[in-house]
C-alpha cells in the first residue's frame, strides 16, 4: 500500500515496504489455512512463496479472519437476505473475502475493493488466470483501465489513492453502481493506520455524513507507548514502515471516539486478547489446541493486546439501531458459556 503524504519528501522506499505487508498478510493467512485453523479455498492463488508461520501468528490469523468474517456475516444478515447491501474494502490487497463469501452463496448488491494500481494489476492478473476466481465473479466481468480494474454485476475492483477518496474515488464508485441509499459496510484491515489521520478521517466523516445507514469495521494496532508497542514501532521502522495513524488512535477508547466524535450512532472496540478469551467458542479453542501447541503464552498476550477490532454504525432511522446492535460478538462467559451477545 502507498499512502504518501504529498507534503513530505519522497517516501517511495516506505511505499514499497508497506505494499509488501500485503504479501505478509496473505502468506500468514495461507499458513493458517494449511495448518487447519481456517478454511479458504482461494487464498492459495495469491501466495507466491508459502511459508509456515509459528503458532502465535497462526492463532492471530485465525482470530483476525474468523472474527472479522463473523461481524461481516452479521451485517449481511441485517433485515434478511432480501435487503440490498454493499461492502467497500479499503486497501483490499490480495484479500479473498469476496470469493469466499460468494462460494457460500452470500449475496451482495455490490462488493467494492480499492487499492493502488501496483496491487490491483496483480490481482486482476491472478483472477483472470484462475477460472475458479473469474467464474465466481461472473461472465459479465470486464477488465479495464490498463488491466488494473474489474467491473462486474456484484464486484468492482478499482485502482486509486485513498487520500483522494472523496473527490476521486466516490464518483468512480458511483459510476460503477455504488448506492448511498442502502446499508453499506466499510472495511479497513491495517489500512487506515498507514495513512495520515487527516486523510483517513475524511473517509470516516464522509461515510457518516452521506449514507442513510452505514457500518465501519477496523482491524489495526494500538498501544504504541508501552515497551512492547515501542519495540513494535522500532521493528517496523527497520522495515521502512510507519504507522502514521497509531498515535491519533492509540487505545480502545480513542478507537471508539474516532467515530463517536464525528456523530456516529454507536462504536465498540475490543483487543484481540479479549476476543480470544471471551468471544470464541470454547470448542473452537479446544480444536485449535490440538492443531499446534501454543507455548509462547506471555508473548501471545503481549501481541494480542496490541491489536484490536473496532466497529461503529451510523443510522438515520432510529428503528434500525436494534438491527445494528445485533452486529456484535458472542460472549461465551455469560450464562454458563451458552452464547449470549455481549
PELINNOR-V615264 format. One record per residue. RES is the residue in one letter. PHI is phi in whole degrees, -180 to 180 (* if undefined). PSI is psi as a letter, one per 30 degrees, with the letter a starting at -180 (none if undefined). NEAR is the number of other C-alpha atoms within 10 Angstrom. Layout:
RES/PHI/PSI/NEAR ; RES/PHI/PSI/NEAR
//
This chain:
X/*/k/25 ; X/-128/j/25 ; X/-126/h/23 ; X/-63/k/18 ; X/-81/j/13 ; X/-66/f/9 ; X/-94/g/6 ; X/-105/l/7 ; X/-64/l/8 ; X/-57/k/11 ; X/-126/h/14 ; X/-62/e/13 ; X/-64/e/12 ; X/-65/e/19 ; X/-59/e/18 ; X/-64/e/15 ; X/-64/e/18 ; X/-68/e/22 ; X/-62/e/20 ; X/-69/f/15 ; X/-64/f/15 ; X/-62/e/19 ; X/-65/e/17 ; X/-61/e/13 ; X/-65/e/17 ; X/-73/e/22 ; X/-67/e/22 ; X/-66/e/23 ; X/-65/e/29 ; X/-64/e/29 ; X/-62/e/24 ; X/-65/e/25 ; X/-67/e/19 ; X/-66/f/17 ; X/-85/f/17 ; X/100/g/15 ; X/-72/e/21 ; X/-134/l/20 ; X/-116/k/16 ; X/-159/j/17 ; X/-84/f/14 ; X/-117/f/19 ; X/-63/f/20 ; X/-60/f/18 ; X/-72/f/17 ; X/-107/g/20 ; X/-100/k/18 ; X/-80/e/10 ; X/-128/j/8 ; X/-58/k/14 ; X/-149/k/13 ; X/-83/k/15 ; X/-86/l/17 ; X/-68/l/15 ; X/-53/e/21 ; X/-63/e/19 ; X/-77/e/17 ; X/-61/e/26 ; X/-65/e/22 ; X/-64/e/21 ; X/-64/e/23 ; X/-61/e/21 ; X/-61/e/22 ; X/-58/e/21 ; X/-76/e/16 ; X/-66/e/15 ; X/-79/e/20 ; X/-65/e/20 ; X/-61/e/15 ; X/-61/e/15 ; X/-68/e/17 ; X/-64/e/20 ; X/-61/e/14 ; X/-60/e/17 ; X/-63/e/24 ; X/-65/f/24 ; X/-82/f/18 ; X/-57/k/20 ; X/74/f/13 ; X/94/l/9 ; X/-70/f/12 ; X/-80/f/10 ; X/-82/k/14 ; X/-68/k/18 ; X/-141/l/23 ; X/-134/l/23 ; X/-126/k/25 ; X/-121/j/21 ; X/-97/j/22 ; X/-84/k/20 ; X/59/h/27 ; X/-65/f/26 ; X/56/b/27 ; X/-95/g/21 ; X/-56/k/20 ; X/-110/g/18 ; X/-61/e/18 ; X/-57/e/22 ; X/-67/e/22 ; X/-64/e/19 ; X/-66/e/16 ; X/-63/e/14 ; X/-67/f/16 ; X/-94/g/8 ; X/67/g/9 ; X/-74/k/14 ; X/-109/k/19 ; X/-124/k/19 ; X/-68/e/18 ; X/-159/k/21 ; X/-122/j/23 ; X/-98/k/23 ; X/-125/k/25 ; X/-129/k/24 ; X/-163/l/26 ; X/-73/l/20 ; X/-59/e/21 ; X/-62/f/16 ; X/-91/e/21 ; X/-67/e/25 ; X/-63/e/21 ; X/-69/e/16 ; X/-69/e/24 ; X/-59/e/19 ; X/-60/e/13 ; X/-66/e/16 ; X/-63/e/19 ; X/-68/e/15 ; X/-73/e/12 ; X/-112/j/12 ; X/-65/f/11 ; X/-60/e/15 ; X/-86/e/19 ; X/-64/e/16 ; X/-67/e/14 ; X/-69/e/16 ; X/-69/e/22 ; X/117/l/13 ; X/-70/f/10 ; X/-86/g/10 ; X/-64/k/17 ; X/-127/k/14 ; X/-100/k/16 ; X/-142/a/13 ; X/51/h/11 ; X/65/g/8 ; X/79/g/16 ; X/-111/f/22 ; X/-140/l/22 ; X/-133/k/24 ; X/-126/k/18 ; X/-146/l/18 ; X/-62/e/17 ; X/-123/g/20 ; X/-141/k/24 ; X/-146/j/24 ; X/-103/j/26 ; X/-117/k/25 ; X/-97/k/22 ; X/-176/l/20 ; X/-103/j/18 ; X/-65/f/24 ; X/-69/f/23 ; X/-113/h/13 ; X/-59/e/20 ; X/-69/e/16 ; X/-81/f/9 ; X/-116/e/13 ; X/-74/e/18 ; X/-59/e/15 ; X/-59/e/13 ; X/-70/e/15 ; X/-63/e/19 ; X/-66/e/11 ; X/-71/f/10 ; X/-113/g/19 ; X/106/f/20 ; X/-59/k/21 ; X/-121/j/17 ; X/-71/f/15 ; X/-94/f/13 ; X/-117/l/16 ; X/-56/k/22 ; X/-132/k/27 ; X/-111/k/22 ; X/-101/k/21 ; X/-123/k/23 ; X/-132/j/19 ; X/-104/j/21 ; X/48/h/20 ; X/-121/e/24 ; X/-63/f/26 ; X/-69/f/24 ; X/-82/f/21 ; X/-95/l/23 ; X/-66/k/18 ; X/-54/e/17 ; X/-62/f/11 ; X/-81/e/18 ; X/-68/e/18 ; X/-63/e/18 ; X/-64/e/16 ; X/-67/e/20 ; X/-61/e/17 ; X/-66/e/17 ; X/-64/e/14 ; X/-61/e/23 ; X/-71/f/24 ; X/-94/f/17 ; X/-118/f/11 ; X/-118/k/18 ; X/-69/e/16 ; X/-146/k/22 ; X/-148/l/28 ; X/-135/k/27 ; X/-125/k/22 ; X/-125/k/21 ; X/-127/k/21 ; X/-126/j/24 ; X/-165/l/23 ; X/-80/l/25 ; X/-140/a/25 ; X/57/i/20 ; X/-80/f/19 ; X/-101/f/15 ; X/-87/a/10 ; X/-62/e/9 ; X/-65/e/16 ; X/-63/e/19 ; X/-63/e/13 ; X/-65/e/13 ; X/-58/e/17 ; X/-67/e/17 ; X/-64/e/14 ; X/-63/e/12 ; X/-66/e/15 ; X/-63/e/14 ; X/-64/f/9 ; X/-98/g/13 ; X/64/h/16 ; X/-114/k/21 ; X/-122/k/19 ; X/-89/i/21 ; X/-72/f/14 ; X/-104/f/22 ; X/-70/e/23 ; X/-78/f/15 ; X/-77/e/15 ; X/-133/i/20 ; X/-86/f/17 ; X/-147/l/22 ; X/-65/e/18 ; X/-63/e/14 ; X/-71/f/16 ; X/-62/e/25 ; X/-71/e/20 ; X/-68/f/18 ; X/-52/e/19 ; X/-97/e/24 ; X/-62/e/17 ; X/-71/f/11 ; X/-110/g/14 ; X/86/g/14 ; X/-72/l/24 ; X/-71/e/19 ; X/-159/k/18 ; X/-149/k/21 ; X/-135/l/18 ; X/-152/k/20 ; X/-137/k/20 ; X/-81/l/20 ; X/-68/e/25 ; X/-58/e/20 ; X/-63/e/14 ; X/-63/e/19 ; X/-63/e/20 ; X/-83/f/14 ; X/-120/f/18 ; X/-122/g/23 ; X/-119/k/20 ; X/-54/k/18 ; X/-53/f/15 ; X/-66/e/9 ; X/-69/e/10 ; X/-61/e/13 ; X/-66/e/10 ; X/-63/e/13 ; X/-65/e/20 ; X/-64/f/13 ; X/-85/f/9 ; X/-76/e/12 ; X/-150/l/16 ; X/-87/k/11 ; X/-97/j/15 ; X/-102/f/10 ; X/-91/h/11 ; X/-64/e/10 ; X/-63/e/9 ; X/-65/e/12 ; X/-60/e/18 ; X/-64/e/15 ; X/-66/e/14 ; X/-64/e/19 ; X/-65/f/22 ; X/-71/f/20 ; X/-103/g/21 ; X/-132/k/22 ; X/-144/l/23 ; X/-116/k/23 ; X/-123/k/22 ; X/-145/l/22 ; X/-149/l/27 ; X/-136/l/25 ; X/-136/k/26 ; X/-131/k/20 ; X/-90/e/15 ; X/-83/j/9 ; X/-60/f/10 ; X/-66/f/9 ; X/-80/f/14 ; X/-59/e/16 ; X/-62/e/10 ; X/-69/e/14 ; X/-72/f/23 ; X/-65/f/16 ; X/-79/f/16 ; X/-85/i/22 ; X/-160/l/18 ; X/-76/l/20 ; X/-81/k/20 ; X/-104/j/19 ; X/-84/f/19 ; X/-80/f/17 ; X/-90/k/13 ; X/53/h/9 ; X/65/h/8 ; X/59/h/14 ; X/-92/f/12 ; X/101/i/16 ; X/-104/k/14 ; X/-63/k/14 ; X/-88/none/13
//
